[in-house]
């Protein structure tokens, strides 16, 4: 056999072994990669701006690390990027992890009180001083990074991962993320997983053989009904004139430009 023929056989053999070892991750030659959805940097930035418009009435989500107030929803203080709450364990977990890495921080002294009020709307042991300590600590780059990690680990990543398993596109991934931010990732009827279970009783997810728009409509219907019954969440414009609007327009990929309304204010992203 000529040398050129041997070389060709060697190339084919190497390619075959590589394809076997790489399996589904091997390049099929088309140059096309699976769509990253909401995890793509530009879409993730858009998601944070959408959430901030509803949580803080601004698109400037990076300006919200020091935000803190009691909004009267029964969850105690709501604070930071996505509304970590003193009554729902996520704020406590954030401060515990941050204190482990930065023991001298301004919030560490409030850990006993945070553990005591967890699960309630109480401010006992937090007033006065905690809100100012939070705002001051938010000026520290390390605390801002800790909030970013807590947001992604506890809310963004799980929401996007589950939405993809359910066969949802970028809009559906955002709808899951926003619901997880507001309702938390628990299993009760008013938590994210409770909302999903209720929606599944009405129709299947796309991965389960259902139609994407019908499933998302059902999910938003369930969430809207829960919000109407919750103290502090009666305004459902983040659904009605934002997420539902995108869905009605058929914008399942959450393409820009976008225009939406929350609490009567109009927001635009070019």
C-alpha positions in Angstrom: 0.0 0.0 0.0 1.3 3.4 -0.9 2.4 5.8 1.9 -0.5 8.2 1.1 -3.0 5.4 1.5 -1.5 4.5 4.9 -1.7 8.1 6.0 -5.3 8.3 5.0 -6.2 5.2 7.0 -4.4 6.5 10.0 -6.4 9.8 9.9 -9.7 7.9 9.6 -8.8 5.7 12.5 -7.9 8.6 14.7 -11.1 10.4 13.8 -13.1 7.3 14.5 -11.6 6.8 18.0 -12.1 10.5 18.8 -15.7 10.3 17.8 -16.2 7.2 20.0 -14.5 8.8 23.0 -16.3 12.1 22.7 -19.7 10.7 21.9 -22.4 13.3 21.7 -20.0 16.1 22.4 -18.0 15.5 19.2 -18.3 18.2 16.5 -20.7 17.1 13.9 -19.0 19.3 11.3 -21.9 21.7 11.1 -20.2 24.3 13.3 -23.5 24.7 15.2 -23.5 24.6 19.0 -26.6 24.0 21.1 -28.2 27.3 22.1 -27.0 28.4 25.6 -30.3 30.0 26.4 -30.6 32.3 29.4 -27.0 31.4 30.5 -25.5 33.2 27.5 -23.8 36.3 28.9 -26.1 38.8 27.1 -29.2 36.9 28.0 -28.1 36.6 31.7 -27.5 40.4 31.8 -31.0 40.8 30.3 -32.5 38.5 33.0 -30.9 40.5 35.8 -32.3 43.7 34.3 -35.8 42.3 34.0 -35.7 41.0 37.6 -34.4 44.4 38.8 -37.2 46.2 37.1 -39.7 44.2 39.1 -37.8 44.0 42.4 -36.3 47.4 42.5 -38.0 49.5 39.8 -34.7 50.1 37.9 -32.7 48.4 35.3 -29.5 49.1 37.2 -29.2 45.8 39.0 -25.6 46.4 39.9 -26.8 49.3 42.1 -28.9 47.0 44.3 -26.3 45.2 46.4 -27.0 47.6 49.3 -30.8 47.6 49.0 -32.6 46.6 52.2 -36.2 47.2 53.5 -39.1 45.4 55.0 -41.7 45.3 52.2 -44.4 43.9 54.4 -44.7 40.5 52.8 -44.1 38.5 55.9 -40.6 37.6 55.1 -38.8 40.2 57.3 -36.1 42.3 55.7 -35.6 41.9 51.9 -32.1 42.8 50.8 -29.5 42.7 48.1 -29.5 41.8 44.4 -32.5 39.5 44.3 -34.2 40.1 47.6 -32.5 37.7 50.1 -34.9 37.6 53.1 -34.2 37.4 56.8 -37.3 35.1 57.1 -36.5 32.6 54.4 -33.0 31.3 55.2 -31.3 32.5 52.1 -30.0 35.7 53.7 -28.9 33.8 56.7 -27.0 31.3 54.5 -25.4 34.1 52.5 -24.1 35.8 55.7 -22.9 32.5 57.2 -20.9 31.6 54.1 -19.6 35.1 53.8 -18.5 35.2 57.4 -16.7 31.9 57.0 -14.5 33.5 54.4 -14.5 37.0 55.9 -14.9 36.7 59.7 -14.4 40.3 60.5 -17.3 41.6 58.4 -19.9 44.1 59.7 -22.7 41.5 59.5 -21.1 38.7 61.5 -22.3 40.1 64.9 -25.9 39.7 63.7 -25.7 36.0 63.0 -27.3 34.9 66.3 -30.2 37.2 65.7 -30.5 36.1 62.0 -30.7 32.5 63.2 -33.4 33.4 65.7 -35.6 35.3 63.3 -35.3 32.8 60.4 -38.7 31.6 59.4 -40.5 34.7 60.7 -40.9 38.4 59.9 -39.3 39.5 63.1 -36.6 42.2 63.4 -35.7 41.1 66.9 -32.0 41.6 67.5 -31.5 43.3 64.1 -32.8 46.7 64.9 -31.2 49.1 65.2 -28.0 48.7 63.1 -28.5 45.8 60.8 -29.8 47.8 57.8 -26.9 50.2 58.0 -24.4 47.3 58.4 -25.8 45.7 55.3 -25.5 48.9 53.3 -21.9 49.5 54.5 -20.8 45.9 53.8 -22.3 46.1 50.2 -19.5 48.5 49.4 -17.0 45.6 49.8 -16.2 43.8 46.5 -16.1 40.5 48.4 -19.6 40.9 49.6 -20.9 41.8 46.2 -19.2 38.7 44.8 -20.8 36.6 47.6 -24.2 37.9 46.6 -23.5 37.0 42.9 -22.5 33.5 43.9 -25.5 33.0 46.1 -27.9 34.2 43.4 -26.4 31.9 40.8 -26.1 28.9 43.1 -29.5 29.1 44.7 -31.6 30.6 42.0 -30.3 31.2 38.5 -28.4 28.0 37.8 -31.1 25.6 39.3 -33.9 27.5 37.4 -32.2 27.4 34.1 -31.1 23.8 34.5 -34.7 22.6 35.3 -36.2 24.7 32.5 -33.9 23.1 30.0 -34.9 19.7 31.3 -38.5 20.7 30.8 -37.7 21.6 27.2 -38.2 25.4 27.7 -36.5 28.1 25.6 -34.9 31.3 26.9 -38.2 32.9 27.9 -39.3 29.9 29.8 -36.0 29.7 31.5 -36.5 33.4 32.6 -40.0 32.7 33.8 -38.7 29.9 36.0 -35.9 32.1 37.3 -38.1 35.0 38.2 -40.5 32.7 39.9 -37.7 31.1 41.9 -36.5 34.6 43.0 -39.8 35.6 44.3 -41.2 32.4 45.7 -38.1 30.5 46.7 -37.0 27.0 45.6 -39.0 25.1 48.3 -41.6 22.4 47.8 -44.7 24.0 49.4 -47.7 25.1 47.3 -46.5 28.8 47.3 -42.9 28.0 46.4 -41.4 27.6 42.9 -41.7 23.8 42.9 -45.2 24.0 44.2 -46.1 26.3 41.3 -44.5 23.9 38.8 -46.4 20.9 40.2 -49.7 22.8 40.0 -49.0 23.7 36.4 -48.1 20.1 35.5 -51.6 19.1 36.7 -53.0 21.3 33.9 -50.7 20.4 31.0 -47.4 18.7 30.2 -44.0 20.4 29.7 -42.5 20.3 26.2 -40.1 17.5 27.2 -43.2 15.6 28.4 -45.0 16.0 25.1 -46.8 19.3 25.8 -46.8 22.6 23.9 -44.4 25.2 25.2 -46.8 28.2 25.1 -49.6 26.3 26.7 -47.4 25.1 29.5 -46.0 28.6 30.2 -49.5 30.0 30.1 -50.5 27.5 32.7 -47.5 28.2 34.9 -48.1 32.0 34.8 -51.8 31.4 35.6 -50.8 29.4 38.7 -48.3 31.9 39.8 -50.6 34.9 39.3 -53.2 33.2 41.5 -50.7 32.6 44.2 -49.4 36.2 44.1 -52.9 37.6 44.4 -53.2 35.7 47.7 -49.9 36.8 49.1 -49.4 39.8 51.2 -47.1 42.3 49.4 -47.4 40.6 46.1 -50.9 41.6 44.9 -49.5 43.6 42.0 -48.9 41.0 39.2 -47.7 43.4 36.4 -44.3 41.6 36.3 -46.4 38.8 34.8 -49.3 40.6 33.1 -47.4 43.3 31.2 -44.0 41.8 31.0 -43.6 38.0 30.9 -47.1 37.4 29.5 -46.6 40.1 26.9 -43.4 38.3 25.7 -45.3 35.0 25.5 -48.2 36.5 23.7 -45.8 38.0 21.1 -44.3 34.5 20.6 -40.9 35.7 21.8 -39.8 32.4 23.2 -36.2 33.2 22.6 -36.4 36.5 24.6 -35.1 38.4 21.6 -34.3 42.1 22.0 -35.4 44.9 21.6 -37.9 44.5 24.5 -40.5 46.8 26.0 -42.4 46.0 29.1 -44.2 47.5 32.1 -44.0 46.9 35.8 -46.0 48.8 38.4 -47.0 51.2 35.6 -43.5 52.1 34.6 -42.3 51.4 31.1 -38.8 49.8 30.5 -37.0 49.3 27.3 -33.9 47.3 26.3 -32.6 47.9 22.8 
